Amino acid sequence: MFNQQLDIFQVHRRETKSECEEYLKANKKRLSKNCQALFEAFMRGDRISTFNSPVGDFRRRCCDLKENGIRISFESNGRFKTWYFSDSDRMFNRELLIKLQAQKSLELKK
C-alpha cells in the first residue's frame, strides 16, 4: 500500500518515566513499523480491539496514529471498544498518507 522503506508514522516523543523514555528511544523504528502495520490492517477493513490486535500496546499505537492526523472510528458495547476506519476515514487517510509520504521523501532528500 505504501513505501515500506519510509517510516511514515512518527511515534510520540516523550514518556513520563526515565526508563520508559529510554525504551521509547531504543525502539522508535519498531514502534513506527507497528503503527504502519496497524494502519494497513485498518485500511484492509479490519475491526480491531485489544483482544485481536496485530501489534502490542494497541491503544498507544492508535494514539500515535491520531497524533499523525489519522482518523479512526470506534464502537463501544459499554465495556470494550472496537476500532476501525469508516469509509470516510479511509478516504481521508488515503489522501493524508500521500501527503505524509511526499513530506517524508522531501525530508530524506535534504
Salt bridges, closest charged atoms under 4 A:
ASP7 OD2 - LYS29 NZ 3.22
GLU15 OE2 - HIS12 NE2 2.57
GLU21 OE1 - ARG14 NE 3.74
ASP46 OD2 - ARG44 NH2 3.05
ASP64 OD1 - HIS12 ND1 3.00
ASP64 OD1 - ARG60 NH2 2.71
ASP64 OD2 - ARG61 NH2 2.92
GLU67 OE2 - ARG60 NH2 3.22
GLU75 OE1 - ARG47 NH2 2.55
ASP87 OD1 - ARG90 NH1 3.31
GLU107 OE1 - LYS104 NZ 3.94
